[in-house]
Amino acid sequence: MKLKILKSYLNESIQHVSKAISSRTTIPILSGIKLDASPNGLTLTASDTDISIQSFIPAETDGKQIIQLSEKGSIVLPAKFFVEIIRKLPAEDVEIEVRPPFQATLRSGTSEIQMVGLDPEEYPHLPKVEERKVISIASDLLKTMIRQTSFAVSTSETTPILTGVLWTLTNNELKLVSCDRHRLAQRETPMETVGEQQFGNIVISGKTLNELNKILPDQNTLVDIVVSDNQVLFKLDNLLFYSRILDGTYPDTSKLIPQNFQTELVLNTKQLVDSIDRAYLLSREDKTNIVKLVMQDQGSVEISSSSTELGKVTETIPVSRVSGDLLRISFNSKYMLDALKVIDSEQIHLGFTGSMSPIIIQPEGDTKILQLILPYRTTN
């Protein structure tokens, strides 16, 4: 194998695929990145068995020559070293030459690096995904939906299914749900689907989705999502991102969400976030994160927290709208901040069905986001 390639394109592709490299792999070949050079371009592949990412660099794009191929071939190069060295090479292009058995030489400017590669024949094949169920969604919307749900997955491996985000598509509505038993995040969006494209109980690891989010472009580019029995494939222009579906059945979370509220509040989002943020500083010192919200007669709420060592924070913020019974409720301020910070709305709606029932947080407007956090039982 022998080729010359523009460093910027190679580096970008390496940064994408390296997100699938695990430092803890027990399969030595998976600590490398596979390179396949053909007349069409260069394909880079990386995998940790849970996720696999493949990036294709075309030989030319829009009339611009990116790769000059002298000899086609394949090699697996150690990712850790390869990722770092390409980024630090001095010239704008890189020459890669592979000689038997698997000796690679990288040349750039005045630098020459020898690397010992691995046999590409031993590299596992990418999963086969049947393209029966395919939906398309704008990249920026998908990024937002992941950001608004993946933070609430469980970090405990005792219930692996809760470490993922549940994806369902029914009645032309795509819904993402995550829950860690103390809080829940849910986001829905209408979809234009063709034929029988419904699916349910597709659970993708929260960590995997966070890696996908780093790769997804911010623009309104279409992403194809292909769902099969045990894999989901996200397809972008020159990028394929495969994810394993978690085993097991996701619990029915719909029963947790109250349909009617005893008390409802509408507040300015920024005022509420800033106020809870200040109270969180003190509650964090006590390692409890407990903040209290007390509704007052004159259309305002009091936010407070205390620390046995440091003292107390109390502040009052106005309410845009209030209905129902006045109540006092305690909650985990970190969970509340996590929920509020992913809602892009000037006004926030809080719904309560009692001081020991779930708190429902939603934006004012048409966006279908719902956040739920369980309150704390406190004395006084």
FIGUFI-581656 format. One record per atom (N, C-alpha, C, O): x, y, z. Coordinates in steps of 0.1 Angstrom, whole numbers, plus 5000, padded with zeros to 4 digits. Example, Ala and Ser with C-alpha at 12.3 -4.5 7.8 and 13.67 -1.06 7.14 Angstrom:
2
513249435078;512349555078;513249675078;514249675085;512849785071;513749895071;512950005079;513450115080;
***
This chain:
380
500949885000;500050005000;500950125000;501950135008;500550224991;501350344991;500450464986;499850454976;500450574994;499550684990;500150814996;500850815006;499650924991;499951054996;498551124999;497751114990;498451185011;497051235014;497251365021;498251395029;496251455020;496251585027;496051565042;495151495045;496951615050;496951585064;495551625071;495051555080;495051735067;493851785074;492651685072;491851665082;492551625061;491451535058;491651405066;490751345072;492951355066;493251235074;493051255089;492551175096;493451375093;493351405108;491951405112;491551355123;491051475104;489651485107;488951345108;488251315118;489351255099;488751125099;489251045111;488450965117;490551055114;491050985126;490351035138;490050945147;490151165140;489451215152;488051155153;487651125164;487451135142;486051075142;486150925147;485450885156;486950845139;486950705142;487550665156;487150565162;488450745160;489150715173;488250715185;488550665195;487050775183;486050775194;485550635197;484950605207;485750535188;485350395190;486450315196;486250195198;487650375198;488750295204;488650295219;488450395226;488650175225;488650155239;490050125245;490750045239;490350195256;491650165262;491650035269;492749985273;490449975272;490449855280;490049735272;489649635277;490349735259;489949615250;490849495253;492049515256;490249375253;490949255255;491449195242;492149095241;490949255231;491349205217;492349305212;492049415208;493649255211;494749355207;494449425194;494849545193;493849355184;493749425171;492749545171;492849635163;491849545182;490849655183;491549775189;490849885190;492749765193;493449895198;494049965186;494750065188;493749915174;494249985162;493150045153;491950015155;493550125143;492650175133;493050105120;494150105116;492050055113;492249985101;492150085089;491250165088;493150085080;493150165068;493050075056;493749985054;492150115047;491950045034;492050145023;491250235022;493050135015;493250225004;492850164991;493250054987;491950234983;491550184970;491550304961;491750414965;491350284947;491350394938;490250504941;490450614938;489150454948;488150554952;488550644964;488050764964;489350594973;489750674984;490250584996;490650474994;490250645007;490850575019;489750565029;489050655033;489550435034;488550405045;489250375058;490150295058;488750445069;489350425082;488250355090;487050405090;488650255098;487650185106;488150165120;489350135122;487350185130;487750155144;486550105151;485350135148;486750015161;485649945168;486049905182;487249875185;485049895191;485349835204;484249735207;484049705219;483649675197;482549575197;481249635200;480249595195;481149735209;479849805212;479549905202;478449915197;480549985198;480450085187;481450065177;482650025180;481150085164;482050085153;481850205145;480750245142;482950275141;482850395133;483750375120;484850335121;483150405109;483850405096;483850535089;482750595088;484950585085;485050715078;485650695065;486750635064;485150755054;485650745041;486150875036;485450985037;487450875031;487951005025;488050975010;488850895006;487251055002;487351034987;488651074982;489351164987;489051014971;490351044964;490351194959;491351264960;489151244955;488951384952;487551434955;486651354955;487451564958;486151614961;486051754955;486951834957;484951784947;484851914940;486051954932;486452064932;486551854925;487751874917;489051894924;490151914918;489051884937;490251894945;490851754948;490151674954;492151734945;492751614947;493151594962;493951684967;492651494969;492951474983;493951364985;494851374993;493851254977;494651134978;495351104964;494651104954;496651084964;497351024953;497750884956;498550864964;497050794949;497350644952;498350584943;498150594931;499350524949;500350454940;500150304941;500350234931;499650264952;499450114954;498350094965;498450144976;497350014961;496249994970;496649884981;497649814979;495949874992;496249785002;495649815016;494849915017;495949735026;495349755039;496349735050;497349675048;496149805062;496949785074;496149825086;495249905085;496549775097;495949815110;497149885118;498149815121;496950015121;498050085129;497550115143;496350145145;498550105153;498150135167;497550275169;498250375166;496350275173;495550405174;496250515182;496350625178;496650475194;497150575203;498250655197;498250785198;499250585191;500350655185;499950725172;500350835169;499150655164;498750705151;498050835152;498250935144;497050845161;496250965163;497151085167;496951195161;498051065176;498951175181;499851215170;500051335168;500551125163;501551155154;501051235142;501751325137;499951195137;499351255125;499051405128;499351495120;498551425140;498151565144;499451655145;499351775142;500551595148;501751665150;502751675139;503851725140;502351615127;503251615116;503451755110;502551835111;504651785105;504951925101;504351975088;504052095087;504151885078;503751935065;502251915062;501551855070;501851975051;500351975048;499951835043;498751805043;500851755038;500551625033;501351515040;502451545045;500851395039;501451275046;501551165035;500651135028;502751105035;502850985026;502850865035;503550855045;502050765032;501950635039;502350525030;501750505020;503450445034;503850335026;503950215035;504550215046;503450105030;503449975038;504149875031;503949845019;505149805037;505949705031;505749575040;505549585052;505849455033;505649325041;506649315052;507749365051;506349255064;504949195066;503949315068;503049325061;504149395079;503249505081;504049625087;503649675097;505049665079;505849775083;505349895076;505349905064;504949995084;504450125078;505450235080;506050245090;505650315069;506450435070;505650555067;504950565057;505650655076;504950785074;505950895071;506950905079;505750965061;506651075057;505851205056;504851205050;506351315062;505751445061;506851545064;507451555074;507051635054;508051735055;509451665057;509851575049;510151695068;511451635070;511251515080;512251455084;510051485084;509851375094;509651245087;509051235076;510251135093;509951005088;509750915100;510550905109;508550845101;508250765112;508050615108;507250595098;508650525115;508450385112;507450335122;507550355134;506450255118;505450205127;505250055124;505150015112;505049975134;504749825132;503249815133;502649845143;502749765121;501249745120;500849605124;501649525128;499549575122;498949445124;498249395111;497949475102;498049265111;497449205099;495949255097;495149225106;495649325086;494249365085;493249255083;492049275086;493749135079;492849015077;492248975091;491148915091;492949005101;492448965115;491449065121;490749035131;491249175114;490349275119;488849225117;488449185106;488049235128;486649185126;485849265116;486049385114;484849195110;484049265100;483049355107;482649325118;482649455100;481549545106;480249475106;480049385098;479349505115;478049435116;477249455103;477349555097;476449355100;475549355089;474249415094;473649365103;473849525087;472549585091;471649595079;471849655069;470449525081;469449525070;468749655070;468249705080;468649715058;468049845057;466549835054;466049885044;465849775064;464349765063;463749885070;462749945064;464249925082;463650035089;464650155089;465650145096;464350255081;465250365079;464450495081;463350515075;464950585090;464250715092;465350825090;466550795092;464950935085;465951045083;465551165093;464351195094;466551225099;466351335108;467451435107;468551395104;467151565109;468151665108;469151655119;468751625130;470451665115;471551645125;471451735137;471651685148;471051865135;471051955147;469851915156;470051935168;468751865151;467651825159;468051695167;467751685179;468651605160;469051485167;470051515178;469951455189;471051605176;471951645186;471251695198;471551665210;470251785196;469451845207;468751745215;468751745227;468051645207;467351545214;468151455223;467851425234;469351425218;470351345226;470751425238;470851375250;471051555236;471551635247;470451655258;470751655270;469251655254;468151675263;467751545271;466851555280;468251435267;467851305274;469051225279;468951165290;470251225273;471251125277;471851155290;472451065297;471751275295;472351315309;471651235320;472151225331;470351195318;469551135328;469650975329;468950915336;470550925321;470750775321;471450735335;472050815341;471250615339;471850565351;473350535348;473750495338;474150555359;475550525358;475850395365;477050355365;474850335370;475050205377;474850085368;473850075361;475849995368;475849885359;474949775364;474749665358;474349795377;473449685382;472249665374;471649555373;471749775368;470649755358;471049815345;470849935342;471749735336;472349785324;471449855315;471849955308;470149815314;469149865305;468950015308;468750095299;469050065321;468850205324;470050285321;470050415323;471250225317;472350305313;472150355298;473050425293;471050325292;470750365278;469550455277;468850475287;469350505265;468250585262;467250505253;467750445243;466050505257;465050425249;464550505237;464150625239;464550445226;464050505213;462750435209;462750305208;461650505207;460450445201;459950535190;460050655190;459450465179;458750545168;457450485167;457250375162;456350555170;454950515168;454150635164;454350745168;453250605155;452350715150;453050835145;452750945148;454150815137;454950925132;455551015143;455651135140;455850965154;456351035165;457650965171;457550855175;458751025170;460050975176;460151015190;460151135193;460350925199;460450955214;461650895219;461950785218;462450985227;463650935234;463350955249;462851055253;463650845257;463350855271;464650795279;465150695275;464950865289;466050805298;465550825313;464850925316;465950735321;465550735335;466550665344;467050555340;466950725355;467850655364;467250625378;467950605388;465850615378;465050585390;464850715399;463950715407;465650815398;465450935405;464951055397;464351145402;465151035384;464751145374;464451085361;464950965358;463751155352;463451105339;463551225329;463151335333;463951195317;464051295307;463351235294;463651125291;462551315288;461751265276;461651375266;461351485269;461951335253;461751435242;461151365231;461451255227;460151435225;459451385213;459551475201;459651595203;459451425189;459351505178;458651435167;458751315165;457851515159;457051445148;458051405137;459051475134;457751285130;458551235119;457751215107;456551175108;458351235095;457651195083;458251055080;459351045076;457450955081;457950815079;457150755067;456050795064;457850665060;457250595048;457050455052;457950385057;455750405050;455450265052;455550225067;455350315076;455850095069;455850045083;457150065090;457949975090;457350185094;458650215100;458650225115;459550285122;457650165121;457550175136;458550085143;458849975138;459050125154;459850035163;459750075177;459350185180;460149985186;460050015200;461149935207;461749845202;461349965220;462449905228;463749905222;464549805223;464150005215;465550025210;466250105220;465950225222;467250045227;467950115238;469350125235;470050025233;469850245234;471250275230;471950335242;471450425249;473150285245;473950335257;474150485256;474350545246;473950545268;474050695269;475550735265;475650845259;476550665269;477950695266;478150695251;478750785245;477550595244;477650585229;476950705223;477550765213;475850745228;475150865222;475950995224;475951075215;476651005235;477451125237;478651125228;479051235223;479151005224;480250995214;479751035200;480351105193;478550985197;477851015184;477651165183;477851225173;477251235195;476951375195;478151455191;478051565185;479351405195;480551485192;480851485177;481551575172;480351385170;480651365156;479551435147;479851485136;478351435152;477251495144;477451645141;477851715150;477251685128;477451825125;476351915131;475151865133;476652035134;475652125140;474552175129;473552225133;474952165117;474052215106;472852125104;472752015110;471952175095;470752095092;471051995082;470351985071;471951905085;472351795075;471451675079;471251645091;471051595069;470151485072;471051365076;472051335070;470551295087;471251175092;470251065090;469051075094;470650955083;469750835082;470050745094;471150715097;468950695100;469050605111;468450465107;467250465103;469350365106;468850235102;468750145114;469750125122;467650085117;467350005129;467249855124;466349825116;468049775130;467849625128;467749555141;467449625151;467849425142;467549355154;468449385166;467949405177;469749395163;470649415175;471649535172;472549555180;471449605161;472349715158;471549835153;470449825147;472049955156;471550075150;472650145142;473750155147;472450185130;473450245122;473050395119;471950415114;473950485122;473750625119;474550655107;475850645107;473950705096;474750725083;474750875080;473750945079;475950935079;476151065074;476951065061;477150955056;477251175055;477851175042;478951065040;478750975032;480051085047;481150985045;481450915058;482550865061;480450905067;480650845080;479550745083;478350775082;479950625089;479050525094;479350505108;480450485112;478250515117;478450495131;477450385135;476250405135;478050265139;477250155143;477250145159;478250165165;476050115164;475950095178;475149975181;474149945175;475649895191;474949775196;473649825204;473749925211;472549745203;471349775210;471549695224;471849585224;471249765235;471349695248;470249585249;469149605245;470649475256;469749365258;468749395269;469149465279;467549345268;466649365279;465449445275;465449505264;464449455284;463249535281;463249655290;463449645302;463049775284;463049895292;461749905299;460749875294;461849945312;460549955320;459650065315;460050155308;458350035317;457350135313;457350255322;456950245333;457850365317;457950485325;456750575324;456650675332;455850545315;454650635314;453850645326;453150745329;453850545335;453050545347;453650645357;452850685366;454850685356;455450775365;454950925363;455051005372;454450945351;454151085347;452651125351;451751065344;452451215360;451051245363;450351325352;451051395344;449151295351;448351365340;447751495344;447451585336;447451505357;446851635362;447651685374;448351615381;447651815375;448451885386;447651945396;446552005394;448151935409;447452005420;447852155421;447152235425;449152175417;449752305417;450552325405;451252235400;450452445398;451252475387;451952615388;451352705393;453152625384;453952745384;454552775370;454952685363;454552905366;455352945355;456353045359;455953155365;457653025356;458653115360;459653145349;459653085339;460453255351;461453285341;462553185343;463153165354;462953115332;463953005333;465253055338;465852995347;465753165333;467153215337;467153245352;468053215359;466053315357;466053355371;466053235380;466653225390;465253135376;465153005384;466452935384;466952885394;467152925372;468452855371;469452925380;470152855387;469553055378;470553135386;470353115401;471353105409;469053125405;468753115419;469152975425;469752965436;468752865418;469052735422;470552705422;471052635430;471252765412;472652755411;473352805423;474352745428;472952925428;473552985440;473252895452;474152875461;472052845453;471652755464;472452625464;472752565474;472652575452;473352455450;474852455455;475352365461;475452575454;476852595459;476952555474;477852495478;475852595481;475952565496;475452425499;476152355507;474452375492;473952245494;475052135490;475052025496;475852175481;476852085476;477952055487;478451945488;478152165495;479152145506;478752045516;479551985523;477452035518;476851935528;476751795521;476251705528;477051785509;477051665501;475551605500;475351495497;474551695502;473151655501;472551705488;471651635482;472951815483;472351885472;470951925474;470251965464;470451925486;469051955489;468752105489;469452185496;467752145480;467352285480;465852275482;465152185477;465252375489;463852385492;463252495483;463752605481;462052465479;461252565472;459952585480;459152485482;459652705484;458452735492;457652845484;458152945482;456352805481;455452905474;454852995484;454452965495;454853125480;454253225489;453053295484;452753285472;452253355492;450953405488;451053515477;450253515468;452053595478;452053715469;452753685455;453453775450;452453565450;452953535436;454453535435;455053585426;455153465445;456553455444;456953315451;456153255458;458153275448;458653155455;459953185462;460753265458;460153115473;461453125480;462253005478;461852885479;463553025473;464452915471;465552925482;466053035485;465752815489;466752815500;467552685502;467052575498;468752705507;469552585511;470352615523;470652735525;470752515530;471652545542;472652445543;472552325539;473752485550;474852395553;475152405568;475252525573;475352295574;475552305589;476852385592;476952445602;477852375583;479052445585;479152585580;479752675586;478452615568;478652745562;477552845564;477852965564;476352795566;475252885568;474052865559;473752745557;473452965554;472152955546;472053045535;472553165536;471453005524;471153095513;469653095511;468952995511;469053215510;467653235508;467353345498;467953455499;466553315488;466153425479;464753405474;464253295473;464153515470;462753515465;462753555451;463353655447;462053475442;461953515428;460453525424;459653445430;460153615415;458753635411;458253515403;459053445396;456953495403;456353395395;455453455384;454653545387;455553415372;454753465361;453253425363;452353505360;453053305367;451753245369;451753145379;452653065380;450653135387;450553025397;449152985398;448253065398;448852855400;447552805402;447552685412;448552615412;446452665419;446352555428;446952585442;447052695446;447152475450;447552485464;449052535465;449852495457;449252615475;450652655478;451352535485;450752475494;452552505481;453252395488;454752425490;455252515483;455352345498;456852355500;457352215496;456752115499;458452215489;459052085483;460552095483;461152205481;461151985486;462651975486;463051885475;462451785472;464151915468;464651835457;466151845456;466851925462;466651755447;468151755444;468451865435;467951865423;469151965439;469452085431;470252055418;470052115408;471151955419;471951925407;471051865397;471151895385;470151775401;469151715391;468251825385;468051825373;467851915393;467052025388;467752115378;467252145368;469052145381;469852225372;470052155359;470052205348;470452015360;470651935347;469351945338;469451965326;468251935345;466951935337;466652075331;466252085319;466852175339;466552315334;467552355323;467152425314;468752315324;469852365314;469652315300;470252365291;468852205299;468752145285;467352195279;467052155268;466652285286;465452335281;465652475275;466052565283;465452495262;465752625256;464452705255;463852715244;464052755266;462852835266;462952945277;463552925287;462353055274;462453175283;461653145296;461953185307;460453075294;459553055306;459552905308;459552825299;459452865321;459452725324;458152695332;457752775340;457652575330;456352535336;456752425346;457252325342;456352445359;456552335369;455152285373;454352365377;455052155373;453752095377;453952005390;454951925390;453052015400;453251935412;451851865415;450851915412;451951745421;450751675426;450851645440;450351555446;451651725447;451851715462;453351725465;454151705456;453651735478;455051765481;455951635481;457151645481;455351515480;456051395479;455851325465;456251205464;455351395456;455051335442;456051395432;456651505435;456251335421;457251375411;457051525407;455851565405;458051595405;458051735399;458151725384;459151665379;457251785377;457351785362;457751915357;457152025361;458751915349;459352045343;459252045328;459651945321;458552145323;458352155308;458552295304;458352395311;458952315291;459052455286;457652505283;456752425280;457452635283;456252695278;456352705263;457352755258;455452645256;455552645241;455252515236;454752425243;455652495223;455252365216;456252255217;455852135214;457452285221;458452175221;458152075231;457852105243;458151945227;457651835236;458851785244;459451675240;459251855254;460251805263;459551795277;458751875281;459851685284;459351665297;460551615306;461151515303;460751685317;461751635327;460951605340;460051685344;461351505347;460751465359;461851435370;462851365367;461651495382;462551455392;461751425405;460751495408;462251335413;461551295425;461951385436;463151425437;461051425445;461451525456;462051445467;462051315467;462651515476;463251455489;462251475500;461551575501;462251375509;461451385521;462451455532;463451395535;462051565537;462951635547;462151665559;460951675559;462851675571;462151715583;461751865582;462351935573;460851915590;460352045590;459752085576;459252195574;
***
